[in-house]
Amino acid sequence: MTVQRGLRTGLAAVAGLALSMTFPAIPANATTATIQPASPDAVAASAADQAAAAGVDHLRKGPQEGFRRVGMTPGGGGLFYAAYERTYRGLPVVGGDAVVVADGAGRVRGTSAAETAAISVDTKAKISAAKATEVARGQLSKVDSVVAPQLVVLAGNSPKLAYEVVVKGTKASNPSNLHVFVDGATGAILDTRDDVKMSNIPAATQNTSGGVSTLGAGNSYYVGNVTIDTTNSGGTYSMRDPQRTNISCKPQNGAVYSGPDDNWGNGSGTNLETACVDTLFGVQTEWKMLGEWLGRNGINGNGGGFPASVGLNQVNAYWDGSSTTFGHSQDNQRQATSMDVVAHEYGHAIFQTTPGGAGSGNENGGLNESTGDIFGAITEHYANNAKDTPDYEVGEGVNLVGQGPIRYMYQPSKISGNPNCYSSSIPSTEVHAAAGPQNHWFYLLAEGTAPAGKPASPTCNNTSITGLGIQKAAKIFYNGLLKKTSGWNHKAARKATLEAALALYPTSCTEFNTTKAAWEAISVTAVSGEPTSCTPSGPDFSVGVTPASGTVKAGDSATVTVNTATVSGAAQSVSLSASGLPAGATATFNPASVQSGASSTLTIATSASTPDGTSTITVTGTAASGTHTAQYTLTVGTSSNIRTFTNDTDYAINDYGTVNSAISSTATGNAVSPVKLTLTGTHTCIEDLRISLKAPDGSTYSVKPTGSLPCTQFGTKNYSVPVTNEVAAGTWTLVVYDAYSGDTGTLDSWSITL
């Protein structure tokens, strides 16, 4: 079978794909028919998974290939970006990755895939793992550690079976964390990819000689007196951020700075504790910017970060794939820890932890370096510090080699060899110089060609551009980055950012037109399949109810979640009302009005005189743009239509473990009432349980606690789930999965009663 693939993006034709996955549910008491609506990210993930499984659009795959989701990141405009690793006969395909873009309504909005030819390789290697390790070790002058070889398929024009061996050590006096791909048949080196991203300093100029959250007082070199988040454990303070996972600072080859007080640094450029003040302040500021401006959860997008070290005895700074390290200026008077340099190195971490990873090749590497520069500029502008005023010059405060900034984003050619414009030579240009075109594009997008009070920026096509402002430019850039694949290049970035501009600003064409003009101004031309025009849409919203139906006895209440969404334009206030209630029933919304995108709880209270029967209740949302409705079917019935489950079993379950137990179900009539489940446990994080019921027909119903317990409490919680589609008695299965990883190797005991 021939499979054609390419580094393309497009809208997957998956309209009508039925969603089918287990969604979390808000439980209710025994007399309430309610279920938690699927969260938007869960709905988007389900739609993306089905698109990947179906191989739609640019996700085409051979008969022995598959896609495995490895990440899910929320972007702007209500979109979610699901990253996938391609597999071939169970082996990872390096360079075969893909991204599916979906929204919270379950609609697939686009796909992209890294370029690879059809895969047809023998998955049994002819050389040994030991031989592959020997070959990989030879790539470094000094080897500190080697990760066990892993068999993979290396994608490309001619896919091959390879061992991926990661060797860590030194290469030409520089640190290296090198991924070496060794041909599984011949032992030849097919490719190498280094996680270490060094600053652009010529070799000739290098000098080769768990506690309580506190607010520490930092005396920094670059930004003056600042407050940094530190930890107090038993009266000992440390430069470890207690709120941001893995964020800490230490001297190279030493321990995280600690002491008896919460005062750090002396403001000197040669003091390493002061360098850690600047480093922590820089990364903590970048973290805040990512959350507040871009909606990203931490450096890695999943609430995590990476540690930092200072004191490298080189005129350099680098990211090695799992941490950042900072050296000093050539005159040894300052540490290379200014805010833009710190944010640049952590920008490499963002590039690596967005879809597609770090990738390979000079063009991809140039985009990676540019990403670091862009995040440095964005962080400076977010901080707006009086001592380190925001600009678009890279490392100007450090003055690494005594010649001022190492790059100029508004005119890259101010540094010899750094091009302002894209050309066919970029794929063979050194990566730091290759950062020039995208840096130039970002400046034009944010500031334009002649911004007031800032440097003018010449274009490659002699056009004039009015910038959007750095915050809008940052959102467009970042949302484009979320569609990155391992084969990332400038044309793909152009297409992705144009799509991002349309998604983020659907009611305006200014953002789309400026994004397009900025790419053309640096000579990146159109790519097949990109959006070519913009048609603004007015604001609109939608209304839905979950569940769509329920049953109660007369005198009881039914609770329904009313979901709203912003379909286009800005969010707007939506007033809610209900009509078509049965006699003696009342409807209450909490709250009665929401901003589109938010939810409300509708409680329908019946009285003892409410007659048995079925009513169709219309929920109406009214906003400035008009009205939308949704229907809820309420059945008022007798106790003869109640389902009964029987199970009373004690379980012991490991962390990340699953237990299954058969349970029996009896029913009379059309039993649609909720299941009530009581759970008693000796677990410290009860909300980490995943509990579901599997019906006789294979349907799965998910349950969740009525509220959450802090991780320091024990207790009994009630769960519930409606089984509205199940009418027959039979054997069900109770499934309990413990997703808690906070303790190691212990058993958690549960007593579960239905």
C-alpha positions in Angstrom: 0.0 0.0 0.0 1.3 3.5 -0.9 0.7 6.2 1.7 1.3 9.8 0.7 2.1 12.1 3.5 3.5 15.6 3.8 4.1 18.5 6.1 0.6 19.9 5.5 -2.3 21.1 7.5 -6.0 21.0 6.8 -9.5 20.5 8.0 -10.2 16.8 8.6 -13.4 15.7 7.1 -14.8 14.1 10.2 -18.2 15.7 10.5 -20.6 13.1 11.8 -18.0 11.1 13.7 -19.8 9.8 16.8 -18.1 10.6 20.1 -17.6 7.6 22.3 -15.6 7.8 25.5 -16.0 7.8 29.3 -16.5 11.3 30.6 -16.3 12.4 34.3 -19.7 13.1 35.9 -20.9 15.3 38.8 -22.8 12.9 41.1 -25.9 13.8 42.9 -27.9 12.5 45.9 -30.2 9.5 45.6 -33.2 11.5 44.4 -31.4 13.5 41.7 -31.0 12.6 38.1 -27.8 14.3 37.0 -24.5 13.8 35.2 -21.5 16.0 34.8 -21.1 17.2 31.2 -18.0 16.2 29.5 -15.3 18.9 29.9 -14.4 20.7 26.7 -10.9 19.2 26.7 -12.3 15.7 27.1 -14.7 16.2 24.2 -11.9 17.6 22.1 -9.6 14.7 23.0 -12.3 12.2 22.0 -12.8 13.8 18.6 -9.1 14.1 18.0 -8.5 10.4 19.0 -11.2 9.3 16.5 -9.8 11.4 13.8 -6.3 9.9 14.4 -7.7 6.4 14.5 -9.6 6.9 11.3 -6.5 8.4 9.5 -8.5 11.3 8.2 -7.1 14.1 6.1 -3.3 14.4 6.6 -3.3 11.7 9.2 -3.1 8.9 6.6 -1.3 5.9 7.7 -0.4 2.4 6.4 -2.1 -0.8 7.6 0.5 -1.5 10.3 0.7 2.1 11.6 -1.2 3.9 14.3 -1.3 7.1 16.3 -0.8 7.4 20.1 -1.8 10.6 21.8 1.1 12.0 23.8 -0.2 15.4 24.8 -3.2 17.7 24.8 -2.7 21.5 25.1 -5.4 24.2 25.3 -5.0 27.1 22.9 -7.0 30.2 22.2 -10.3 30.5 20.5 -11.7 27.5 22.3 -9.3 25.1 20.5 -7.3 22.2 21.9 -4.2 20.8 20.2 -3.7 17.0 20.5 -0.2 15.8 19.8 0.3 12.2 18.4 3.3 9.9 18.0 3.1 7.6 15.0 3.8 3.9 15.6 4.7 1.1 13.2 4.0 -2.4 14.4 4.2 -1.0 17.9 7.5 0.8 17.4 7.7 4.6 17.8 8.2 6.4 14.5 10.6 9.3 15.0 9.6 12.1 12.6 6.1 10.7 11.9 4.3 12.8 14.5 1.0 14.6 14.0 -1.3 17.2 15.5 -5.1 17.3 15.6 -6.9 20.5 16.4 -10.4 20.1 17.9 -12.8 22.3 19.8 -14.8 21.7 23.0 -17.9 20.8 20.9 -16.2 17.8 19.4 -15.4 19.3 16.0 -12.1 18.6 14.4 -10.8 21.9 13.1 -7.5 20.9 11.5 -4.7 18.4 11.2 -1.0 18.5 10.5 1.6 15.7 10.1 5.3 15.6 9.7 6.5 14.5 6.3 7.4 10.8 5.8 7.2 8.3 3.0 5.2 5.0 3.4 6.8 2.7 6.0 7.7 -0.9 5.2 10.7 -2.1 7.3 11.7 -5.2 9.1 11.3 -4.6 12.8 14.1 -7.1 13.8 17.5 -5.5 14.0 20.6 -7.2 12.5 23.0 -5.5 14.8 22.9 -5.8 18.6 22.0 -3.0 21.1 25.5 -3.2 22.5 27.0 -2.5 19.0 24.6 0.5 18.6 25.7 1.8 22.0 29.3 1.5 21.0 28.7 3.5 17.8 26.8 6.2 19.7 29.4 6.6 22.4 31.9 7.4 19.7 30.1 10.6 18.9 31.2 12.3 22.1 34.7 13.1 23.3 33.6 12.3 26.9 30.6 10.2 27.8 29.0 10.5 31.2 26.0 8.3 30.8 24.1 6.3 28.2 20.4 5.5 28.0 19.5 2.0 27.0 19.0 1.8 23.2 15.4 1.8 21.9 14.3 0.4 18.6 12.4 3.0 16.5 11.6 3.7 13.0 13.3 6.8 11.7 10.9 8.5 9.2 11.8 10.4 6.2 12.1 9.9 2.4 13.4 6.3 3.1 12.2 5.1 6.6 14.6 2.8 8.4 14.7 0.6 11.5 17.1 2.3 13.9 18.4 2.2 17.5 17.9 5.5 19.3 20.7 5.9 21.8 20.9 8.9 24.1 24.5 9.7 25.2 25.3 12.5 27.6 28.7 14.1 28.0 31.0 16.5 26.3 31.6 17.3 22.6 34.3 19.7 21.6 34.3 21.1 25.2 30.6 21.8 25.1 27.9 19.8 27.0 25.9 17.4 24.9 22.8 15.3 25.4 22.9 13.6 22.0 20.2 11.4 20.4 22.1 9.1 18.0 20.1 7.1 15.5 22.0 4.0 14.5 20.9 1.9 11.5 19.5 -1.4 12.8 20.8 -3.2 9.7 24.2 -1.8 9.1 25.3 0.1 12.2 25.7 3.3 10.3 24.7 6.6 11.8 21.5 7.8 10.2 21.0 11.1 12.2 21.9 12.9 15.4 19.9 15.4 17.4 21.3 17.3 20.4 19.0 18.4 23.2 21.6 21.0 24.2 20.8 24.4 22.7 23.8 26.7 23.2 23.9 30.5 23.0 25.5 31.8 19.8 28.9 32.6 21.1 32.0 31.9 18.9 34.3 29.3 20.3 37.2 31.7 20.2 35.6 34.0 22.8 34.8 31.2 25.3 36.7 31.1 28.6 37.4 27.5 29.4 39.0 28.3 32.9 8.8 20.2 50.2 8.1 23.0 52.4 6.0 26.2 53.0 5.7 28.8 50.3 7.4 32.0 51.2 8.1 35.3 49.5 11.9 35.8 49.5 13.6 39.2 49.3 16.0 39.1 46.3 18.7 41.6 45.5 19.3 41.0 41.8 21.9 42.4 39.4 19.6 43.1 36.5 16.2 44.1 37.9 17.0 45.5 41.4 15.2 44.4 44.6 12.5 41.8 43.8 10.3 39.3 45.5 10.8 35.6 44.5 8.9 32.5 45.6 11.0 30.3 47.9 10.4 27.4 50.3 10.6 27.3 54.1 11.1 23.8 55.5 11.7 23.5 59.2 13.1 27.0 59.4 15.5 26.5 56.5 14.8 28.6 53.4 15.7 27.4 49.9 15.7 28.8 46.4 13.2 26.1 45.3 9.8 27.3 44.1 7.1 25.4 46.1 4.3 26.3 43.7 5.9 25.7 40.3 7.1 22.1 40.0 10.8 21.6 39.4 11.7 25.3 39.4 14.8 25.8 41.5 18.3 27.3 41.2 21.7 26.2 42.4 25.4 26.6 41.6 26.6 24.2 38.9 27.6 20.9 40.5 26.1 22.1 43.8 22.9 21.9 45.8 20.0 24.3 45.7 20.8 27.5 47.6 19.5 27.4 51.1 20.0 29.3 54.4 18.5 30.4 57.7 16.8 33.5 56.3 14.8 34.5 53.2 17.1 37.1 51.9 19.0 36.3 48.7 21.9 37.8 46.8 23.9 41.0 47.2 23.3 42.7 43.8 26.8 41.9 42.5 27.3 40.7 38.9 29.9 38.2 40.1 27.8 36.7 42.9 26.2 33.4 42.0 23.4 33.6 44.5 22.5 36.9 43.0 22.5 35.2 39.6 20.0 32.7 41.0 17.8 35.7 42.1 17.7 36.9 38.5 17.1 33.4 37.2 14.3 32.6 39.6 12.7 36.0 39.0 13.0 35.5 35.2 11.5 32.1 35.0 8.7 32.9 37.6 7.8 35.9 35.5 7.8 33.9 32.3 5.6 31.3 34.0 3.1 34.0 35.0 3.1 35.5 31.5 2.4 32.1 30.0 -0.6 31.7 32.2 -2.1 35.2 32.0 -1.3 36.0 28.4 -1.3 32.7 26.6 -3.3 30.3 28.9 -0.3 27.8 29.1 0.0 25.8 32.3 3.7 26.2 33.2 6.8 25.8 31.1 6.0 22.3 29.9 2.3 23.0 29.4 1.3 20.5 32.0 2.1 22.4 35.2 5.8 21.6 35.3 9.1 23.3 34.8 12.8 22.6 34.9 15.7 23.4 37.3 18.4 26.0 36.7 22.1 26.1 37.4 24.5 29.1 37.5 28.2 29.4 37.5 29.1 27.7 34.2 32.7 28.7 33.4 31.9 29.6 29.8 30.7 32.7 28.0 27.5 30.9 27.3 24.1 29.6 28.5 22.2 26.5 27.3 19.2 24.3 27.6 20.1 20.5 27.7 16.7 19.0 27.3 15.9 18.8 31.0 17.5 21.9 32.7 19.0 25.3 32.0 22.6 26.4 32.8 24.0 29.9 32.7 27.6 31.1 32.4 29.0 34.7 32.4 30.1 37.5 30.2 33.5 37.5 28.5 34.9 40.1 30.9 33.6 37.9 33.8 31.8 40.9 35.3 28.2 39.7 34.9 26.4 36.4 34.9 24.3 35.6 31.8 21.1 35.6 33.7 19.2 38.7 32.4 15.5 38.2 32.0 15.5 37.8 28.2 18.4 35.2 28.4 16.6 33.2 31.1 13.3 33.3 29.2 15.2 32.4 26.0 16.6 29.2 27.5 13.2 28.3 28.9 11.8 29.1 25.5 13.8 26.2 24.2 11.9 24.1 26.8 8.6 25.4 25.6 9.6 24.6 22.0 10.6 21.0 23.0 7.4 20.4 25.0 5.0 21.7 22.3 3.9 19.2 19.7 6.6 17.9 17.4 9.4 18.3 20.1 12.7 19.8 19.2 12.9 18.3 15.7 16.1 18.4 13.7 17.8 20.4 10.9 19.0 24.0 10.6 15.7 25.5 9.6 13.9 23.8 12.5 16.8 24.8 14.8 16.5 28.4 13.6 12.8 28.5 14.4 13.7 27.0 17.8 16.3 29.7 18.5 13.8 32.3 17.3 11.2 30.9 19.7 13.6 31.5 22.6 14.2 35.1 21.5 10.5 35.7 21.1 9.7 34.4 24.6 12.5 36.5 25.9 10.9 39.7 24.4 7.4 38.7 25.5 8.5 38.1 29.1 10.4 41.5 29.2 7.2 43.2 28.0 5.0 41.4 30.4 7.3 42.3 33.3 7.8 46.0 32.2 10.6 46.4 34.7 12.0 49.9 35.1 15.6 48.7 35.3 15.4 46.2 32.4 13.0 48.0 30.1 11.4 45.8 27.4 12.9 45.7 24.0 13.6 43.4 21.0 17.3 43.0 21.5 18.7 39.7 22.8 21.1 39.7 25.7 21.8 43.5 25.6 22.1 43.6 29.4 24.6 40.8 29.6 26.8 42.2 26.8 28.4 38.8 26.5 31.4 39.6 24.3 31.5 43.3 24.7 29.7 44.1 21.5 26.1 44.7 22.9 23.2 42.4 21.9 23.8 39.1 20.3 20.7 39.5 18.0 18.4 42.3 16.9 14.9 41.2 16.2 13.8 44.3 14.4 16.8 44.1 12.0 18.7 40.8 12.3 21.2 41.9 9.7 22.8 44.3 12.2 24.7 41.2 13.2 26.9 40.1 10.2 25.6 36.9 8.6 22.1 37.1 10.2 19.5 37.5 7.4 16.4 39.7 7.6 14.6 37.7 5.0 13.8 34.0 4.3 15.5 32.4 1.4 16.4 28.9 0.1 19.7 29.1 1.9 18.0 29.1 5.4 18.0 25.3 5.7 21.8 25.4 5.5 22.3 28.5 7.6 23.7 28.1 11.2 20.8 27.9 13.6 21.3 31.2 15.5 21.6 33.2 12.3 18.6 31.2 10.9 16.6 32.7 13.8 16.6 36.0 11.9 13.6 35.7 9.6 11.1 34.6 12.2 12.4 37.1 14.7 11.9 39.8 12.1 8.4 38.5 11.3 7.4 38.7 15.0 8.7 42.3 15.4 6.7 43.3 12.3 3.6 41.5 13.6 3.9 43.1 17.1 5.3 46.6 16.3 5.1 47.1 12.5 7.6 48.9 10.3 7.7 52.3 12.0 6.4 52.1 15.6 6.5 55.2 17.8 9.4 55.2 20.2 10.9 52.0 18.9 13.3 51.1 16.1 12.1 51.1 12.5 12.1 47.7 10.8 12.8 47.4 7.0 10.8 44.9 5.0 12.0 42.7 2.3 9.2 43.8 -0.1 9.3 47.5 0.7 5.8 47.4 2.4 4.6 49.3 5.4 2.9 47.4 8.3 1.1 48.6 11.4 1.7 46.2 14.3 -0.9 44.5 16.5 0.8 44.9 19.8 3.0 42.3 21.5 0.2 40.6 23.4 -1.8 39.8 20.3 1.3 38.9 18.4 2.3 36.5 21.2 -1.1 34.8 21.1 -0.9 34.3 17.4 2.7 33.0 17.5 2.0 30.6 20.4 -1.2 29.2 19.0 0.6 28.6 15.7 3.4 26.8 17.7 0.8 24.4 19.1 0.4 23.0 15.6 4.1 22.3 15.2 5.4 19.0 14.0 9.0 17.6 14.0 9.4 18.8 10.4 8.6 22.4 11.3 9.6 25.0 8.8 8.8 28.6 7.9 6.0 27.8 5.5 4.3 25.5 8.0 4.6 28.3 10.6 3.1 30.8 8.2 0.1 28.5 7.6 -0.4 27.7 11.3 -0.3 31.3 12.4 -2.7 32.4 9.7 -5.1 29.7 11.0 -4.5 30.8 14.6 -5.3 34.4 13.7 -8.7 33.4 12.2 -9.5 31.2 15.3 -8.4 33.8 17.8 -10.1 36.8 16.2 -13.1 35.6 14.2 -14.8 39.0 14.2 -11.9 40.9 12.8 -9.7 40.6 9.7 -7.0 43.0 10.9 -5.1 40.2 12.8 -5.2 37.8 9.8 -4.2 40.4 7.3 -1.3 41.7 9.5 0.0 38.1 10.1 -0.1 37.5 6.4 1.6 40.8 5.5 4.4 40.2 8.1 5.2 36.8 6.5 5.3 38.3 3.0 7.4 41.1 4.3 10.2 38.6 5.2 9.7 36.7 1.9 7.9 33.6 3.2 5.4 32.9 0.5 2.1 31.1 0.5 1.8 27.4 1.0 -0.9 25.1 -0.4 -3.9 24.8 1.8 -3.5 27.9 3.9 -6.4 30.2 4.4 -6.4 32.9 1.7 -8.9 35.3 3.0 -10.8 36.4 6.0 -14.6 37.0 6.4 -15.4 38.4 9.9 -18.3 36.9 11.8 -20.6 38.4 14.4 -20.9 37.2 18.0 -22.9 34.1 18.5 -23.4 31.4 21.2 -24.9 28.0 21.7 -26.9 26.3 24.5 -27.0 22.6 25.5 -28.2 20.5 28.4 -26.6 17.4 30.0 -28.1 14.9 30.5 -30.8 15.2 27.8 -33.3 13.4 30.0 -34.0 12.1 33.5 -36.5 10.5 35.7 -37.7 11.4 39.2 -40.4 10.4 41.6 -43.1 13.0 42.3 -41.8 15.3 45.0 -38.1 14.9 44.1 -35.8 17.1 42.0 -33.8 16.7 38.9 -30.6 18.6 38.3 -29.4 19.5 34.8 -26.3 21.2 33.7 -26.9 23.9 31.1 -23.8 24.5 29.0 -23.2 27.6 26.9 -20.4 28.2 24.4 -19.1 31.2 22.4 -19.5 30.1 18.8 -18.0 33.3 17.3 -17.0 36.7 18.4 -16.7 37.9 22.0 -18.4 36.2 24.9 -21.7 37.8 25.9 -24.2 37.6 28.7 -26.8 34.9 28.3 -30.0 34.9 30.4 -31.6 31.5 31.0 -35.2 30.5 31.3 -37.3 27.3 31.1 -40.8 26.5 29.8 -42.9 23.4 29.3 -42.7 22.3 33.0 -45.2 19.7 34.2 -47.9 20.8 36.7 -46.6 21.5 40.2 -43.0 21.8 39.0 -40.6 24.8 39.3 -37.4 25.6 37.6 -34.4 27.4 39.2 -31.1 28.4 37.5 -27.9 28.9 39.4 -26.8 31.3 38.2 -29.7 32.7 36.2 -27.3 34.5 33.8 -23.8 33.5 32.6 -21.2 34.7 30.1 -21.2 32.4 27.1 -18.7 29.7 27.7 -19.8 29.1 31.3 -22.4 26.7 32.7 -25.4 27.0 35.0 -27.2 24.4 37.1 -30.9 24.0 36.4 -32.9 22.4 39.2 -36.4 21.1 38.4 -38.4 20.6 41.6 -41.5 18.5 41.3 -44.3 18.4 44.0 -46.2 15.5 45.5 -49.1 16.5 43.2 -47.0 16.4 39.9 -48.6 13.7 37.8 -46.7 10.8 36.3 -45.8 11.3 32.7 -43.1 12.7 30.4 -42.6 16.4 29.6 -40.4 18.2 27.1 -38.8 21.2 28.8 -37.3 23.9 26.7 -34.3 25.8 28.1 -33.9 29.1 26.4 -30.7 31.3 26.4 -31.2 35.0 25.5 -28.4 37.3 24.6 -27.8 40.5 22.5 -27.2 38.4 19.4 -30.5 36.5 19.7 -31.8 33.3 21.4 -30.9 29.6 21.3 -32.8 26.7 22.9 -32.2 23.1 24.1 -34.7 20.4 25.2 -34.7 18.3 28.3 -37.0 15.4 28.7 -38.3 14.8 32.2 -40.2 11.7 33.2 -42.0 11.7 36.5 -42.6 8.1 37.5 -43.1 5.7 40.5 -40.7 3.6 42.4 -41.4 0.6 40.2 -39.0 2.0 37.7 -36.0 2.0 40.0 -32.8 0.0 39.1 -31.2 -1.9 41.9 -27.5 -2.9 41.9 -26.0 -5.4 44.4 -22.3 -5.3 45.3 -20.4 -5.0 48.6 -16.8 -5.8 48.2 -13.5 -4.7 49.8 -10.6 -4.1 47.4 -6.9 -3.5 47.7 -5.5 -1.5 44.7 -2.1 -0.3 43.8 -1.4 3.2 42.7 -1.9 3.2 38.9 -3.8 -0.1 39.4 -7.2 -1.2 38.2 -9.7 -3.6 39.8 -12.8 -5.1 38.1 -15.7 -6.7 39.9 -18.9 -8.2 38.4 -22.1 -6.8 39.9 -25.7 -7.8 39.4 -28.5 -5.5 38.3 -32.2 -6.0 38.6 -34.8 -3.7 37.1 -38.5 -3.4 36.5 -40.0 -1.2 33.9 -38.0 1.4 32.1 -35.4 1.9 34.9 -33.6 5.2 34.3 -32.8 6.5 37.8 -29.3 7.1 39.0 -27.0 4.5 40.6 -25.9 5.5 44.1 -22.4 4.4 45.1 -20.8 4.8 48.5 -17.0 4.6 48.8 -14.9 4.4 51.9 -11.2 4.6 51.5 -7.8 5.0 53.3 -6.4 7.1 50.5 -5.1 10.6 50.8 -6.2 11.8 47.4 -9.7 10.5 46.9 -10.3 12.6 43.8 -7.6 10.7 42.0 -9.9 7.7 41.7 -11.5 6.9 38.3 -14.7 4.8 38.8 -16.9 3.5 36.0 -19.7 1.0 35.4 -19.8 -1.1 32.3 -23.2 -2.1 31.2 -24.1 -5.5 29.8 -24.1 -4.1 26.3 -20.6 -2.7 26.7 -21.6 0.9 27.4 -19.5 2.7 30.0 -20.8 5.1 32.6 -18.3 7.2 34.6 -18.8 8.4 38.1 -17.1 11.0 40.3 -17.5 12.3 43.9 -19.9 15.0 44.9 -17.3 17.6 45.5 -13.6 17.1 46.2 -11.7 16.2 49.3 -8.3 17.8 50.0 -5.4 15.4 49.6 -4.9 15.4 53.4 -8.4 14.1 54.3 -10.0 10.7 54.4 -13.7 10.0 54.2 -16.7 8.5 52.6 -18.1 10.1 49.4 -21.3 9.5 47.4 -21.1 8.9 43.7 -23.9 8.6 41.1 -24.5 8.1 37.4 -27.7 7.9 35.4 -28.1 4.8 33.3 -30.8 6.2 31.1 -30.2 4.0 28.1 -30.2 0.7 29.9 -33.5 -1.0 30.4 -32.6 -4.7 31.0 -31.3 -6.5 34.0 -28.0 -8.3 33.7 -24.4 -8.5 34.8 -22.5 -5.2 35.0 -18.8 -4.5 35.8 -17.5 -2.1 38.4 -14.1 -0.7 37.4 -11.9 1.3 39.8 -8.7 2.9 38.6 -6.3 4.6 41.1 -4.5 7.5 39.3 -2.7 8.7 42.4 1.1 8.7 42.2 2.0 10.5 45.5 2.9 7.4 47.5 5.1 4.5 46.2 4.2 0.9 46.3 1.5 1.0 48.9 -1.9 -0.6 48.7 -5.0 1.5 49.1 -8.0 -0.2 50.7 -11.5 0.5 49.5 -14.9 -0.6 50.6 -17.5 -0.1 47.8 -21.2 -0.4 48.2 -23.9 0.1 45.5 
